[in-house]
Amino acid sequence: MGSVSIAKEKHVQMPRAVRKSLAEALLSAKAEGRLTVGVYECAKIMNDDPDNVSFCLLATDDFECDIALQIHFTLIQAFCFDNDISIVRVNDLKRLNALVGAKGQLEDAHCVLITNPAEDSWEDPALEKLHLFCEESRSYNEWVPEITLPER
């Protein structure tokens, strides 16, 4: 009986830790200049240097009504799977924009990439947690898991 409650407790806490790790990874990547925002900008980075891409986010809150965006997302997801790039969906484009955009400026944050840290720097612990979350999700056949962004 005790192990069931521990498992439930871990399941409840894990998403909160993942949300926090996502926000930390985004803010760290933004501060270090390792963030690419925008579907076309991300596609260019993926095409030019796929080995340098570490993580991909897709904002899907208005995804259903835009057929072109659906096609782009399908291609981006396939590319990420083929190149072992961790990928997640987020459902709050405005919140993602607030995290990754410049002050007072709206970005096309439908797709956001985090590139690898410089070779001479430490690995990003928040990014490592996200990779583990994605790996765990794939083991449950959830290929593109969804993360709810934390409130400020």
Number of C-alpha atoms within 10 A of each C-alpha: 5 6 8 9 10 11 11 11 11 11 11 11 11 13 14 15 14 21 18 17 21 22 20 17 22 23 16 18 21 17 11 11 12 19 22 23 19 16 19 13 15 21 18 13 16 19 11 10 10 17 14 16 23 21 23 21 25 26 23 18 14 13 15 9 9 9 10 10 17 15 11 15 19 12 13 21 21 13 16 19 14 9 14 14 20 23 24 21 18 19 18 20 20 15 18 25 20 17 18 22 17 11 9 7 8 12 16 17 24 26 26 24 27 23 21 18 18 11 7 6 8 8 12 15 12 19 24 14 16 22 18 13 18 22 16 14 16 13 10 9 10 12 17 17 16 18 17 17 20 16 8 7
